[in-house]
């Protein structure tokens, strides 16, 4: 059902409800072709209206991870959980 508000209305509502500060981080997976539009909508809704921080992690199987990158990723995820980010 295209154009009925799944991405712009329902998804931010679910993310805000599930990503409660200090408990868990809410993760939204987006197809690469839809990233720009979805991130813009989610940042506007959650970041602008609700004051929640939206963290973007571009990740795929070709990422080369070492200990420093994993530690930075863990730090970002901990911050996201603490502050109720998405």
Secondary structure as GFF3:
##gff-version 3
##sequence-region A 1 86
A	DSSP	pi_helix	6	10	.	.	.	ID=ss1
A	DSSP	alpha_helix	11	18	.	.	.	ID=ss2
A	DSSP	three_ten_helix	32	34	.	.	.	ID=ss3
A	DSSP	alpha_helix	35	42	.	.	.	ID=ss4
A	DSSP	pi_helix	43	49	.	.	.	ID=ss5
A	DSSP	alpha_helix	67	83	.	.	.	ID=ss6
###
